[in-house]
Each structure stands twice: as structure tokens, then as C-alpha cells.
Amino acid sequence: MGSLNHAAAIDEQAQVTVIIVPFPAQGHLNQMLQLSCLISSYSIPVHYVGSAVHNRQAQLRSNGLNPNDVAGIHFHDLPIPPFPSPPPNPNSSNKFPAQLQPAFDATLNLRQPLADFMRTLSEKHRRVVVIHDPLIASVVEDIVSIPNAESYAFNCLSGFFQVFFVHELMGKKCSLKSPKELPTVASCITKDLMRFIFSQNQALGYRKGDLYNTCRLLEAPFLDILESEEVAGNRKSWAIGPLIPATKFSSSEKKHNCLTWLDKQEPKSVMYVTFGTTTTLTDEEIEVLANGLEQSKHKFLWVLREADKGNVFDGEERREIQLPSGFVRRVDGVGLVVRDWAPQPEILAHESVGGFMSHCGWNSCIESITMGVPMAAWPMHSDQPTNAVFVTEILKMGLAVREWTNGGEEVEASTVENVVRRLMGGSEEGGRIRKRAEELAAVVRGAVEEGGASRLEFDSFIAHVTR
């Protein structure tokens, strides 16, 4: 990590430089790093700023990206006060990862050091472009005092979700009809986070435009609403996703043992199961999931970990989640349980993987769409219930494990077994969903290739900020 002055010297030849300001949760850090590598590929210097702990987390988990591309990004550790990092509570009434809130709050202290950094770069460049997560717009608000700087929001969420969320925040009824009733966002997060989101509203007004990690060919009707004068005013917007490379991955680093295991399985035979970095399952949910997977008789790769803490490097051992007695022995040769960090894009791109049981965070959804892997949707909190409806009812590339009615029904082992069999077996329904997933993958992969819809929009964004 070089000093700020050293990094500024490195790119002082450049007319335009970009500062990336991510929100400190894994799905956001990850997408912002993908965006950084994409911008850097246009020979524009990119500065990724955050606390030391979250920058380290982003780099350590930069799976699916070329290490040489990541090495080309300038990371800057800006100071924030120490923050509590409690363990997740699997039995809280609301599945939202409230243990991360102290990290979110502490991140707001980036405002002053970031203002100093923006001014330092503004003296060296014709234009400074700041791209921030909408959830922490206030740390960038001093940009209004820098004449040659401008900011853009990068949205790590689906257009479908944002249409409903924006209308909820505006207190207006959405004209868009959902195929299934959607919960309010307020009911899927904590009151503390809702307050935090509202606290960013004023600063969000300073941005010049919006970037979306989605594809217009997937979400045109929803992007049209987000770009309407009522919602966007006169701000510009660009749909530039998916950001994850749609290639077969190769790395000089040691191959993860789960990929070696997948190499030995038949094509499309394995159900990949994980609930991301912000969900800890209860003992009851683990038992239900284990029993359902075992009863399905289908092969599976299950990444079973506690949710992240605010500081994933605090030195405390993770609690090892207990599986039902004898489960690992009984499924030997059929299933593999992974307890550590696993390289999700590489897993989804593996030819042995034929299905993905997921919490339906947008990062997981867009990766699954890009790789053409049908989804079994088990949403837990935040935007996930809405994304699950998008994947199963609108894209029609998945099946619901958990229906979100009356706050989310409890899932039974028989439901897990049934969905796995329907998705992974040779049924007509499973074949239809698989074909649909493969068609969508072809669409979004084409969109990011030269001349494709998303690539053209990104070229347009680069032309705009380097004008």
C-alpha cells in the first residue's frame, strides 16, 4: 500500500482519474472491485479507498478476477475509528446481519480523509471521477466544493428490486405489477439500517448519474422506470453488467479442493448450495437442509459457514456449525461440505455444476445468470425475496424453495428434496428451466462482448467521464 502522494505521482500523467468508494459488505466490495478492474482496462488510473480491514477483505476475496488486473488498482487505507465486531446471531427474529452495523457506522468517518484525498488528486488531474455505493453517499458529499470533480452512484442491486425500493422510499405506489406479492424492504432489514439509508438521501442528490450492475436486455422495463424523469430527474444512467468475467477461470494459485472434487463429477450433476456472506442458518435450518439434500439422492457441494463479522480478520475462530449426527459419513461420495471461503464464480462456471441453491443476493444471481446455472431460491433478508421472485417468476430460470408469504414460510426437508429433484432430475420442467438459464447466459455474455449492449453503455460512460 503506497502513500497517497506516491499513488498520485504514479498517475499524474493521466487527464482523468477515478476514485472508487465501496460499502463495507462483501457483495458490495466485490462488485466495486470488479468495476475497478473494468475501468482500469481502459488505461484510467483507479483508486479503491476504504478502511484497511475492508480493503484487505476485498483483495483477499477477489475470486473470479485476474490477479494481474487487481494488482493494477491503487488501494488506499483511510482511517476510521475502531468498531465492535460481534458474532452473528443465527436466532435473531430478523435474518438481516445486524452484526455489521457498527462497521457501516464507522465507515461514515471516511468523509474527512476522503475529502483530503479528492482534493489532492484534483490538483493533479483535469477531472476526478468518484464512483460510490449509494448506501454511503455522505462520505463523498465534499465533492461539491471541488470544481473539477464529479460523482456517480454504482448500484449493486437488481433493477427489479430498485424500482420497488425507490417507490417505497418515495412513499408512492409502484405502477409496476409483480407476479407475486413482495414484502416491503423495511420488513426485510433492521430499523437501524433503514435509518442509515435515509441519512444518505441528501448527499445522494449530488451525484451526476447512475451505473447499474445489470443488463438492459434482462431488465429494460425496470431500467426505463429508474431512468424516468420522476425518479432520475436529468441524471444520466448506464447499465453495464454483468461485471463478472464470463470466462473459464485459471489461476496460478493452488486450486481449491472443492474444484478438484468437482473435476471428478459428471457434467451438470452437482447442486451447489450456499447462503452467501451475510446469512447464518439456525440449527433447525441446517437440519432441514441436510435432510433434504440427503433424501434427494443428488450430488451436492455445500459451503457451510457463519456470516461475516464486521472485521473478518479479528483473530477469533469462527464457530463451527454442527451438522446432524452421521450426516458427513452417510453422504460420503455424494456430497462435499466446505467450511472455508470458496471461489464461487469458479464453482458456478464448472461444468459439473447443474444447479445453485442460493439466498438470492444480487451478486449470486448475476453470477448464476452469467454462468447459465438454474437457481433454487431460498431468500433470507434485504433485496433477496424480491430477487427470488425476479429469478423464478420473471426470468423463469429457477424454482422457489422458500415462498415469502407472511414474512417467509418455514422450509421443510421435503421441500428441499422436491426442489432439488425437480431442478436436477431429468424432468421436462427441469429441462425447460435449464434451457432458459442457458439462453439467458448467452444473452448476458453477448452483452459484455465488443459491440454488445452493456459494453456499448460502458464505452459511453467512459467517453462521458473523459470528455
Beta strands, then each sheet from edge to edge (+ up, - down):
strand 1: 16-21
strand 2: 46-50
strand 3: 74-77
strand 4: 127-132
strand 5: 149-155
strand 6: 209-212
strand 7: 236-239
strand 8: 270-273
strand 9: 299-303
strand 10: 335-338
strand 11: 353-358
strand 12: 375-377
strand 13: 398-400
sheet 1: 3+ 2+ 1+ 4+ 5+ 6+ 7+
sheet 2: 10+ 9+ 8+ 11+ 12+ 13+
end
